[in-house]
C-alpha cells in the first residue's frame, strides 16, 4: 500500500522522518542494521512507532510503498539493492520533509566550509529578524522540524549523500562553496560522479531562484554548467575578476562589494572587519553567507552587526583563551593539509604550531613555505611523527615532539612570547591518540584552561 513507509537507519534523519511520516498519517516501520541509540529508541517508543535494530527484515521492508534512506547507507547495501529490484522508490529525509512545508529553503553544500557557512547564514538571518530554522547535516533533522513547521525559512547544510536521493527538492537559494576530492569511495572513485552529486542541489532551480557559487574554485568552474541554468547565477570571488559578472567580491581585505540582479538594487558594500572568522576560506564562506542574507532581505547594516556576534562551531579556528598576551586557537577540525594551510595563511602573527596525528598519505610540501615564514616552532603531537619531522626539520627554527596533549600545550606555551599564537591545526586525522577531532579539540581546550589556572593571578 502506497501510504506505508519504511525508514532505513534510526539516527537523527531517520527518526525525524519517522515522526513526520507518522504525523502525516503513514504506516511507519523503522529498520536499522545496527544498534539504535537509547534516546532515539525512546523517541520512537514514545511515538508508538514500530522499529527493529541489529537486522533488516526484508519481508517487512519490501512491503512498503516508499523507502526513506539515511544518508550513511551506501547504494551497494543489500537492503538498497533489494528495494531497487522491487522498484520501490527510495528518497532522502530531505526530499520527504520538503514535500510537507511551504517554507523557503536556503541550501548549502560544498566539500569544505559547509558548517561554518550554514551557521553563519542562519545567524545573519535570525539576527535580522527572519523566522528561520536550521537543519540538515549540521545535526538537526529537517523532517522533525517540519512536524511543527513553524518557520518561514530553513537554512540547510547538505552533504553529497543527502543530495543523492532527492527528486523534487527545490531550494529557493542554493549555495555551492567548492568541490574537492572527498568520499570518492562512495562515487566509484570518480570526481565527476561526486561533483554530479553536489550539483544536484541546483537541478530543480527555476527562474525565480538563486545559485550562489565560488568563482575561484576550479572544479566548480569545470563541472557547473551555469549557462544552461534558468536561475539567477550569483558568483563570488576574493578578487575583482573581469571574466565574471560577480555578485560579490572583496575590494580590500575587509570590504565586500555586492551587486545583486534584484529590483535594480544598487551595489552595496558590507564590511566584514568585525567578524571573528580567520583565514581566506572564511572570507569565501562569509561572501556566500552575506549574499544569501542579502537575497532574503537582510540589510548591510544588519549583516555587519550580526557578523560581529557570530560564534562558529567548536574546533574550527576557535579562540580558546588568551594567556599572558598569547592566543590559544583550536583548529582541531583541520584534519587535512588544505585545512591547515588556510589556518597558517589566515593568522597574521608568529605561530607556535601543534600538528600531527594519523597521516592519511599527506603531502606536507604545500605547508613548508608558510611554516618557514610563520612558525616559530612546531610541536609534533602523534604516535609517529617521523614524516612530519622530515618535512619541517629545516623549515622551522625549533621542533619538538610529544604524545600528550597536556605536554604539547605546556611546551608550546613555554616557546611562545606575548603577541604569538599557539595554534592546534593538526593537518592529520586524530585516531592515533584521540577518539576523534572533537576529543582532540576538547583535550586542547582543557589543557589550555589548566595552564591558565596554574598561572599566578
C-alpha positions as CSV (number, residue, x, y, z in Angstrom):
1,X,0.0,0.0,0.0
2,X,1.3,3.4,-1.0
3,X,1.0,5.1,2.4
4,X,3.2,2.6,4.2
5,X,6.7,4.0,4.6
6,X,9.8,2.1,5.7
7,X,12.7,4.1,7.1
8,X,16.3,2.7,6.9
9,X,18.5,3.9,9.6
10,X,17.4,5.2,13.1
11,X,19.7,8.1,13.9
12,X,18.8,11.8,13.5
13,X,17.5,11.9,10.0
14,X,15.7,8.5,10.2
15,X,13.9,9.2,13.5
16,X,12.9,12.6,12.3
17,X,11.5,11.2,9.1
18,X,9.6,8.5,11.1
19,X,8.0,11.2,13.3
20,X,6.9,13.3,10.3
21,X,5.6,10.2,8.3
22,X,3.5,9.2,11.3
23,X,2.2,12.8,11.8
24,X,1.1,12.8,8.1
25,X,-0.9,9.5,8.5
26,X,1.5,7.0,7.0
27,X,2.0,3.5,8.5
28,X,5.7,3.6,9.5
29,X,8.3,0.9,10.1
30,X,11.9,1.8,11.0
31,X,14.8,-0.7,10.4
32,X,18.4,-0.3,11.5
33,X,21.1,-2.9,10.8
34,X,23.0,-1.8,13.9
35,X,22.0,-0.9,17.5
36,X,19.8,2.2,17.9
37,X,21.0,4.8,20.4
38,X,18.9,5.0,23.6
39,X,17.5,8.5,23.1
40,X,16.4,7.7,19.6
41,X,14.8,4.4,20.7
42,X,12.9,6.4,23.4
43,X,11.5,8.8,20.8
44,X,10.3,6.0,18.6
45,X,8.8,4.1,21.6
46,X,7.1,7.3,22.9
47,X,5.5,7.9,19.5
48,X,4.4,4.3,19.2
49,X,6.4,3.7,16.0
50,X,7.3,0.1,15.1
51,X,11.1,-0.4,14.8
52,X,13.8,-3.1,14.7
53,X,17.5,-2.9,15.4
54,X,20.6,-5.1,14.6
55,X,18.8,-6.5,11.5
56,X,16.8,-5.8,8.3
57,X,13.7,-7.9,8.0
58,X,13.3,-7.9,4.2
59,X,9.8,-9.2,4.2
60,X,8.6,-6.2,6.2
61,X,10.8,-3.7,4.3
62,X,9.7,-4.9,0.9
63,X,6.1,-4.5,1.8
64,X,6.4,-0.7,1.9
65,X,5.2,1.8,-0.8
66,X,8.2,4.0,-0.3
67,X,11.6,3.9,1.5
68,X,13.4,6.8,3.2
69,X,17.1,6.1,3.4
70,X,19.5,7.6,5.9
71,X,22.4,9.3,4.1
72,X,25.0,7.0,5.7
73,X,23.7,3.9,3.9
74,X,25.5,3.3,0.5
75,X,23.8,2.3,-2.7
76,X,25.6,-1.0,-2.7
77,X,24.0,-2.1,0.6
78,X,22.0,-5.4,0.2
79,X,18.8,-3.8,1.5
80,X,19.0,-1.0,-1.0
81,X,19.6,-3.4,-3.9
82,X,16.6,-5.4,-2.7
83,X,14.4,-2.3,-2.8
84,X,15.7,-1.3,-6.2
85,X,14.9,-4.8,-7.6
86,X,11.3,-4.4,-6.4
87,X,11.1,-0.8,-7.9
88,X,10.2,0.6,-4.5
89,X,11.0,4.3,-4.6
90,X,13.9,5.4,-2.3
91,X,14.2,9.0,-1.2
92,X,16.1,11.0,1.3
93,X,14.7,12.5,4.5
94,X,15.3,16.0,3.0
95,X,13.2,15.1,-0.1
96,X,10.4,13.7,2.2
97,X,10.4,16.7,4.5
98,X,10.4,19.2,1.7
99,X,7.0,17.8,0.5
100,X,5.3,18.8,3.7
101,X,6.3,22.5,4.1
102,X,5.7,25.7,2.1
103,X,8.8,27.3,3.7
104,X,11.6,28.5,1.5
105,X,14.9,26.7,1.6
106,X,18.4,28.2,1.7
107,X,20.5,25.0,0.9
108,X,24.3,24.9,1.3
109,X,26.8,22.3,0.0
110,X,30.5,22.0,-0.7
111,X,33.4,19.9,0.3
112,X,34.7,22.4,2.8
113,X,33.1,25.2,4.8
114,X,29.5,23.9,4.8
115,X,29.0,24.0,8.5
116,X,30.5,27.5,9.1
117,X,28.5,28.9,6.1
118,X,25.3,27.3,7.3
119,X,25.7,28.5,10.9
120,X,26.6,32.0,9.7
121,X,23.8,32.3,7.2
122,X,21.3,31.2,9.9
123,X,22.8,33.6,12.4
124,X,22.7,36.6,9.9
125,X,19.0,35.9,9.1
126,X,18.0,35.3,12.7
127,X,19.7,38.5,13.9
128,X,17.9,40.4,11.1
129,X,14.6,39.2,12.5
130,X,13.7,36.5,10.0
131,X,11.7,33.4,11.2
132,X,14.4,30.8,10.2
133,X,15.1,27.2,11.2
134,X,18.5,25.3,11.0
135,X,18.7,21.7,9.8
136,X,20.4,19.0,7.7
137,X,23.9,17.7,8.0
138,X,24.5,20.1,10.9
139,X,22.9,17.6,13.2
140,X,19.2,18.6,13.2
141,X,16.5,16.6,11.3
142,X,14.6,18.8,8.8
143,X,11.7,16.3,8.9
144,X,11.4,16.6,12.7
145,X,11.3,20.4,12.4
146,X,8.6,20.2,9.7
147,X,6.3,18.2,12.1
148,X,5.6,21.6,13.8
149,X,6.6,23.6,10.7
150,X,6.8,27.0,12.4
151,X,9.5,28.5,10.2
152,X,9.2,30.6,7.1
153,X,12.8,29.8,6.0
154,X,15.1,26.8,6.6
155,X,18.8,27.0,6.2
156,X,20.1,23.5,5.4
157,X,23.6,22.1,5.4
158,X,23.5,19.3,2.8
159,X,26.2,16.6,2.2
160,X,26.5,14.8,-1.2
161,X,25.0,11.8,0.5
162,X,21.8,13.8,1.4
163,X,21.6,15.1,-2.2
164,X,22.0,11.6,-3.7
165,X,18.3,10.7,-3.0
166,X,16.4,13.9,-3.8
167,X,14.0,14.1,-6.7
168,X,11.9,17.3,-6.4
169,X,13.6,19.1,-3.6
170,X,13.6,22.7,-4.6
171,X,15.7,25.3,-2.8
172,X,15.0,29.0,-3.3
173,X,18.7,29.8,-2.8
174,X,21.4,27.2,-3.4
175,X,25.0,27.7,-2.3
176,X,27.8,25.7,-3.8
177,X,31.0,26.5,-1.9
178,X,33.6,24.3,-3.6
179,X,34.2,20.8,-4.9
180,X,37.4,18.9,-4.0
181,X,38.0,15.1,-3.9
182,X,36.4,13.6,-0.8
183,X,34.2,10.5,-0.1
184,X,35.2,9.2,-3.5
185,X,34.8,5.6,-2.3
186,X,31.0,6.2,-2.5
187,X,31.3,7.5,-6.0
188,X,33.3,4.8,-7.8
189,X,36.5,6.9,-7.2
190,X,35.1,9.4,-9.8
191,X,35.4,13.1,-9.2
192,X,32.8,13.6,-11.9
193,X,30.3,11.5,-10.0
194,X,31.0,13.2,-6.7
195,X,30.6,16.6,-8.5
196,X,27.3,15.5,-10.0
197,X,26.0,14.7,-6.5
198,X,27.0,18.1,-5.3
199,X,25.4,19.8,-8.3
200,X,22.1,18.1,-7.6
201,X,21.5,21.0,-5.2
202,X,20.8,23.1,-8.3
203,X,18.9,20.6,-10.5
204,X,15.4,21.9,-9.7
205,X,16.1,25.6,-9.6
206,X,13.9,27.8,-11.8
207,X,13.8,31.4,-12.9
208,X,12.8,32.8,-9.5
209,X,15.7,31.0,-7.7
210,X,19.3,31.8,-6.9
211,X,22.6,29.9,-7.2
212,X,25.4,31.3,-5.2
213,X,28.8,29.7,-6.2
214,X,32.5,30.2,-5.8
215,X,34.0,31.6,-8.9
216,X,37.5,30.9,-7.6
217,X,37.0,27.2,-7.3
218,X,38.5,25.3,-10.3
219,X,36.3,22.2,-10.0
220,X,33.2,24.2,-9.7
221,X,34.1,26.1,-12.9
222,X,34.8,22.7,-14.5
223,X,31.6,20.9,-13.6
224,X,29.0,23.6,-13.2
225,X,27.0,24.2,-16.4
226,X,25.9,27.8,-15.4
227,X,25.0,28.7,-19.0
228,X,22.3,26.1,-19.0
229,X,20.7,27.1,-15.7
230,X,17.4,29.1,-15.7
231,X,18.1,30.7,-12.3
232,X,19.9,33.9,-11.2
233,X,23.6,32.9,-11.0
234,X,25.5,34.8,-8.3
235,X,29.2,34.0,-8.4
236,X,31.5,35.4,-5.7
237,X,35.3,35.8,-5.5
238,X,38.1,37.0,-3.3
239,X,39.1,39.4,-6.1
240,X,37.5,41.6,-8.7
241,X,37.5,39.4,-11.8
242,X,36.7,40.8,-15.3
243,X,35.9,37.2,-16.5
244,X,32.7,37.0,-14.3
245,X,29.7,39.2,-13.6
246,X,30.4,38.9,-9.9
247,X,27.6,39.2,-7.4
248,X,30.2,39.7,-4.6
249,X,33.9,40.3,-4.4
250,X,36.4,41.9,-1.9
251,X,37.5,45.4,-2.7
252,X,40.1,45.0,0.0
253,X,40.7,42.6,2.8
254,X,37.6,43.5,4.8
255,X,35.2,45.3,2.3
256,X,32.8,43.1,0.4
257,X,31.1,44.7,-2.6
258,X,27.8,43.2,-3.6
259,X,25.9,43.5,-6.9
260,X,22.5,41.7,-6.9
261,X,20.3,41.4,-10.0
262,X,17.2,42.1,-7.9
263,X,14.9,45.1,-8.5
264,X,17.9,47.1,-9.8
265,X,19.4,47.2,-6.4
266,X,22.5,49.5,-6.4
267,X,25.8,47.9,-5.4
268,X,26.1,47.5,-1.6
269,X,29.2,47.4,0.5
270,X,29.4,45.2,3.6
271,X,32.4,45.4,5.9
272,X,33.5,42.0,7.4
273,X,36.1,43.7,9.7
274,X,34.0,42.9,12.8
275,X,33.9,39.2,12.2
276,X,35.9,36.8,14.4
277,X,36.4,34.4,11.5
278,X,40.0,33.9,10.4
279,X,41.5,33.0,7.0
280,X,40.9,33.1,3.3
281,X,38.4,30.2,3.3
282,X,36.3,32.0,5.8
283,X,36.3,35.1,3.6
284,X,34.8,32.9,0.9
285,X,32.3,31.5,3.4
286,X,31.4,35.0,4.5
287,X,30.9,36.2,0.9
288,X,28.5,33.3,0.3
289,X,26.5,33.8,3.6
290,X,26.3,37.6,3.1
291,X,25.0,37.1,-0.4
292,X,22.3,34.7,0.8
293,X,21.3,37.0,3.6
294,X,21.0,40.0,1.2
295,X,18.9,38.0,-1.2
296,X,16.5,37.1,1.6
297,X,16.4,40.8,2.6
298,X,18.8,41.5,5.5
299,X,20.3,45.0,5.2
300,X,24.0,45.7,5.0
301,X,23.8,47.3,8.5
302,X,22.0,44.3,10.0
303,X,24.6,42.0,8.4
304,X,27.6,43.9,9.7
305,X,26.2,44.0,13.2
306,X,25.5,40.2,13.2
307,X,28.9,39.3,11.7
308,X,30.5,40.6,14.9
309,X,28.4,38.4,17.2
310,X,28.8,35.1,15.3
311,X,30.2,32.1,17.2
312,X,31.4,29.3,14.9
313,X,31.1,25.6,15.6
314,X,33.7,24.3,18.0
315,X,37.2,23.2,16.8
316,X,37.2,25.5,13.7
317,X,39.9,28.2,14.3
318,X,38.3,28.8,17.7
319,X,39.9,31.2,20.2
320,X,40.1,29.2,23.4
321,X,41.9,31.8,25.6
322,X,44.5,34.5,25.8
323,X,47.1,34.0,28.5
324,X,50.0,36.5,29.1
325,X,49.4,38.0,25.7
326,X,49.4,34.6,23.8
327,X,46.3,33.5,22.0
328,X,45.5,29.8,22.0
329,X,43.5,28.7,18.9
330,X,41.8,25.3,18.5
331,X,41.6,24.2,14.9
332,X,41.3,20.5,15.5
333,X,38.8,20.2,12.6
334,X,41.8,20.8,10.3
335,X,42.3,17.0,9.6
336,X,43.9,17.6,6.2
337,X,46.8,19.6,4.7
338,X,44.4,22.0,2.9
339,X,42.6,23.0,6.1
340,X,45.9,23.5,7.9
341,X,47.1,25.7,5.0
342,X,44.1,28.0,5.5
343,X,44.9,28.3,9.2
344,X,48.6,29.1,8.8
345,X,47.8,31.5,6.0
346,X,45.0,33.3,7.9
347,X,46.8,34.0,11.1
348,X,48.9,37.2,10.8
349,X,51.1,36.7,14.0
350,X,54.0,34.4,14.8
351,X,52.7,30.9,15.3
352,X,53.8,28.1,17.7
353,X,52.2,25.3,15.8
354,X,50.9,22.0,17.2
355,X,50.4,19.4,14.4
356,X,50.4,15.7,13.7
357,X,48.3,12.6,14.1
358,X,47.3,9.8,11.8
359,X,48.8,10.5,8.4
360,X,46.4,9.9,5.5
361,X,49.1,9.8,2.9
362,X,49.6,13.6,3.4
363,X,51.9,15.6,1.2
364,X,53.2,18.4,3.5
365,X,55.0,20.3,0.7
366,X,52.3,23.0,0.4
367,X,52.8,23.9,4.1
368,X,56.6,24.2,4.1
369,X,56.9,27.8,2.8
370,X,54.2,29.0,5.2
371,X,55.7,27.2,8.1
372,X,59.1,28.8,7.3
373,X,57.5,32.2,7.2
374,X,55.1,32.0,10.1
375,X,56.1,29.3,12.6
376,X,58.5,30.0,15.5
377,X,58.3,26.3,16.4
378,X,56.5,23.1,15.6
379,X,55.3,20.7,18.4
380,X,54.6,17.3,16.7
381,X,51.8,15.5,18.5
382,X,51.4,12.0,17.2
383,X,52.1,8.3,17.7
384,X,54.5,8.5,14.8
385,X,56.0,11.9,13.9
386,X,58.8,10.8,11.6
387,X,57.1,12.1,8.3
388,X,56.2,15.4,9.9
389,X,59.7,15.9,11.3
390,X,61.3,15.0,7.9
391,X,59.0,17.6,6.2
392,X,59.7,20.5,8.5
393,X,63.1,19.9,10.1
394,X,64.8,22.7,8.2
395,X,61.8,24.9,7.8
396,X,61.1,25.8,11.5
397,X,63.7,27.0,14.0
398,X,62.6,24.6,16.7
399,X,61.0,21.2,16.5
400,X,59.7,19.1,19.5
401,X,57.6,16.0,19.8
402,X,55.2,14.5,22.3
403,X,52.4,12.1,22.6
404,X,50.4,14.0,25.2
405,X,48.1,17.0,24.6
406,X,48.8,18.5,28.0
407,X,52.5,18.3,27.4
408,X,52.1,19.7,23.9
409,X,50.3,22.8,25.2
410,X,52.8,23.3,28.0
411,X,55.7,23.1,25.6
412,X,54.0,25.4,23.1
413,X,53.2,28.0,25.8
414,X,56.9,27.9,27.0
415,X,58.0,28.6,23.5
416,X,55.5,31.5,22.9
417,X,56.1,35.2,23.5
418,X,53.4,37.8,24.1
419,X,51.8,38.6,20.7
420,X,52.2,35.0,19.5
421,X,49.5,32.4,18.7
422,X,49.6,28.8,19.9
423,X,47.7,27.0,17.1
424,X,46.4,23.5,17.1
425,X,45.9,22.8,13.4
426,X,46.9,19.1,13.0
427,X,46.8,18.5,9.2
428,X,46.1,14.9,10.2
429,X,43.3,12.6,11.4
430,X,43.1,12.1,15.2
431,X,42.7,8.4,15.6
432,X,46.2,7.6,16.8
433,X,45.9,9.3,20.2
434,X,42.2,10.6,20.3
435,X,38.7,9.3,19.7
436,X,38.0,11.9,17.0
437,X,38.8,15.5,16.2
438,X,36.3,16.7,18.8
439,X,38.0,14.8,21.5
440,X,41.4,16.2,20.4
441,X,40.0,19.7,20.4
442,X,38.3,19.3,23.9
443,X,41.6,18.0,25.3
444,X,43.4,21.0,23.8
445,X,40.9,23.4,25.4
446,X,41.1,21.6,28.8
447,X,44.9,21.7,28.7
448,X,44.8,25.5,28.0
449,X,42.4,26.1,30.9
450,X,44.6,24.1,33.1
451,X,47.5,26.2,32.1
452,X,45.6,29.4,32.8
453,X,44.6,28.1,36.3
454,X,48.3,27.4,37.1
455,X,49.3,30.9,36.1
456,X,50.0,33.3,39.0
457,X,47.0,35.6,39.5
